[in-house]
Amino acid sequence: MDFEQTMMELLISAGEARSHAMSAIQFARKKQWQQADEALAASLEASKGAHHIQTQLIGADEGCGKVPVTLILVHAQDHLMNAMLCRDLAEEIVLLRKELLGGERLTEA
């Protein structure tokens, strides 16, 4: 496993997930519901890609400290966690805007 390449892929995937989540909020502000939903779906896919990379790293480490904990690894993990939180919040914000601005009555999830 090329550690630097893997970290860059993790950072890129996490950044993409966050970017799509923020786009979903912006689309919802404009009542562009289909685009908001598509952006949330793209965010989820990017998050899945990042999570897959994270799972590979955990597997490679085997709980034995085989993967070096570097600043770039910590930075990548931070990006991933922020992206996941951003996506979760964006989903709620889009749903709330749909209910308030779209005139829709949403059921409990």
C-alpha positions as CSV (number, residue, x, y, z in Angstrom):
1,M,0.0,0.0,0.0
2,D,1.4,3.4,-1.0
3,F,0.7,5.3,2.2
4,E,1.0,8.8,0.7
5,Q,-1.3,8.0,-2.2
6,T,-3.8,6.4,0.1
7,M,-3.8,9.5,2.3
8,M,-4.4,11.7,-0.7
9,E,-7.3,9.5,-1.9
10,L,-8.8,9.7,1.5
11,L,-8.5,13.5,1.6
12,I,-9.9,13.9,-1.9
13,S,-12.9,11.6,-1.2
14,A,-13.7,13.3,2.1
15,G,-13.3,16.7,0.5
16,E,-15.6,15.7,-2.3
17,A,-18.2,14.4,0.2
18,R,-18.2,17.7,2.1
19,S,-18.4,19.8,-1.1
20,H,-21.4,17.9,-2.3
21,A,-23.1,18.2,1.1
22,M,-22.6,21.9,1.1
23,S,-23.9,22.1,-2.5
24,A,-27.1,20.2,-1.4
25,I,-27.7,23.0,1.2
26,Q,-27.3,25.7,-1.4
27,F,-29.6,23.9,-3.9
28,A,-32.2,23.5,-1.1
29,R,-32.0,27.3,-0.4
30,K,-33.0,27.8,-4.0
31,K,-35.8,25.2,-3.8
32,Q,-33.9,23.0,-6.3
33,W,-35.0,19.8,-4.6
34,Q,-33.9,17.4,-7.3
35,Q,-30.4,18.9,-7.4
36,A,-30.2,18.9,-3.6
37,D,-31.1,15.2,-3.5
38,E,-28.6,14.4,-6.2
39,A,-25.9,16.3,-4.3
40,L,-26.7,14.4,-1.2
41,A,-26.5,11.1,-3.1
42,A,-23.1,12.2,-4.5
43,S,-21.9,13.1,-1.0
44,L,-22.9,9.7,0.2
45,E,-21.1,7.9,-2.6
46,A,-17.9,10.0,-1.9
47,S,-18.2,9.2,1.8
48,K,-18.5,5.5,1.1
49,G,-15.3,5.7,-1.0
50,A,-13.5,7.5,1.8
51,H,-14.9,5.0,4.3
52,H,-13.6,2.1,2.2
53,I,-10.1,3.6,2.2
54,Q,-10.3,4.0,6.0
55,T,-11.4,0.4,6.3
56,Q,-8.4,-0.7,4.2
57,L,-6.1,1.3,6.5
58,I,-7.6,-0.3,9.6
59,G,-7.2,-3.8,8.1
60,A,-3.6,-3.1,7.2
61,D,-2.9,-1.9,10.7
62,E,-4.3,-5.1,12.2
63,G,-4.6,-3.3,15.6
64,C,-0.8,-3.6,15.9
65,G,0.4,-0.1,15.0
66,K,1.6,-1.2,11.5
67,V,0.2,2.0,9.9
68,P,2.3,5.0,11.0
69,V,0.2,7.7,12.7
70,T,1.4,10.8,10.9
71,L,0.1,14.3,10.7
72,I,-1.3,13.6,7.3
73,L,-3.2,10.6,8.6
74,V,-4.7,12.6,11.4
75,H,-5.5,15.4,8.9
76,A,-7.2,12.9,6.6
77,Q,-9.2,11.3,9.4
78,D,-10.3,14.8,10.5
79,H,-11.5,15.6,7.0
80,L,-13.4,12.4,6.8
81,M,-15.2,12.9,10.2
82,N,-16.0,16.5,9.3
83,A,-17.4,15.4,5.9
84,M,-19.6,12.7,7.5
85,L,-20.9,15.2,10.0
86,C,-21.5,17.8,7.3
87,R,-23.4,15.2,5.2
88,D,-25.6,14.2,8.1
89,L,-26.4,17.8,8.9
90,A,-27.0,18.7,5.2
91,E,-29.5,15.9,4.9
92,E,-31.4,17.3,7.9
93,I,-31.2,20.9,6.6
94,V,-32.5,19.8,3.1
95,L,-35.4,17.9,4.7
96,L,-36.2,20.9,6.9
97,R,-36.2,23.3,4.0
98,K,-38.4,21.0,1.9
99,E,-40.9,21.0,4.7
100,L,-40.8,24.7,5.3
101,L,-40.3,26.0,1.8
102,G,-41.5,23.3,-0.4
103,G,-44.9,23.0,1.3
104,E,-44.3,19.3,1.8
105,R,-45.4,17.5,4.9
106,L,-42.6,15.0,5.6
107,T,-43.1,11.9,7.7
108,E,-40.8,10.8,10.5
109,A,-37.8,8.8,9.3
